[in-house]
Amino acid sequence: MSSFYPSHKIYASNGTTLLYTIEDVMERKPVLSQTIPDFITYENLRSSGELQVQGGNKAYDMTLYARLHASDYTGLMVELETLTTAIPINTNLYLKIDKSNSTVDQIKVKRLSIDVDTTKGNLRKWCYYTITFRCLSW
């Protein structure tokens, strides 16, 4: 029996053009996409009670903690630059995460930030980072 490792791929807004594959993901929060229902409440000012109107789902943040690898510092900085340019800020994207060999969790996202973790790795061959996405943002 072979081990299954999920891939984390970023696609353009058309859902078919692969822009980047995030490798070596060590932590994902939350683990799967979330459904957080939203509603609007109208309170009655003259008597008791309220009226709730169902809305859509709330947006939420997803973070991936991963690492980059290269043979030297220059190669590592090229990898980091490739990551930041391939996944642009304020752009409609799809994050597709494998749930099994045949199913994929497909989430509409926009990239918020990429934070390099300078407490781990040596920034010569390894670079640990956290990338944050805003899910259901478009």
C-alpha positions, 0 to 999 in steps of 0.5 A: 500500500503506497502513501498518499500525500496531498498536493497544494496547487494554485490555479488562475481564475479560470481553474485550469491554468496551473500557476504554482505548486506549493511543495513541502507543506508541513501544516495547513490551518484549517485542514479543509475548506470551511462553511461558515454561514452568515445571516442578517438580523433585524431586531424589532424595536416596538415588540419582542423578537427578531428576524434572521435572513440567511446569507452566504458563507463568510470568508476566512483565512487559510495558512500553509506552513511550507519550505523551499529548498535550493543548493545555495543562497542564490538559488533559494532567493530565486525560489522565493522570488518565483513563489512571490511572483507566481502567486500574485496579491489581490488576484482571483485564484483557485487553491486546489488541495487533494483530498484523496487520489480522486477528489480535490478541495477547490477553494476560491482564494486571494493571497494575503501575505508570505512571511519567512520564518527566520528562526528555522532553516539557515537561509542558505539551503532551506527557507521556511515560510507561511503563506496566507490566503483569504478564502471565499474572497471572490 
